[in-house]
Amino acid sequence: MVKIRRRLAKKKYLDGKYTYAYERFYIEIPKKYQDRVRWLLDKDLRMDIKKVNGKLLIVLSPSNRFCMQKRPLSRKDLLKISNAQF
């Protein structure tokens, strides 16, 4: 059985004069399923939530993020980008 847990976080600002509060929701993964999701650890995930036949379906997939390039762009590549038509 899995439970959805809610945590209310509070942060003080302006020397404690005001408090900002927000909710966080957590789903704990049971031990028997941890091997199936271990490859997703420390990755940015895209999450889709759907209601199907009275059940909650949560789909997690790795997101495709643009990262810094390993090598700097050459002058030829920069000219291609600058001349591209959008």
Secondary structure, 3 states (H helix, E strand, C coil): CCCEEEEEEEEEECCCCEEEEEEEEEECCCHHHHHHHHHHCCCCEEEEEEEECCEEEEEEEECCCCCCCCCCCCHHHHHHHHHCCC
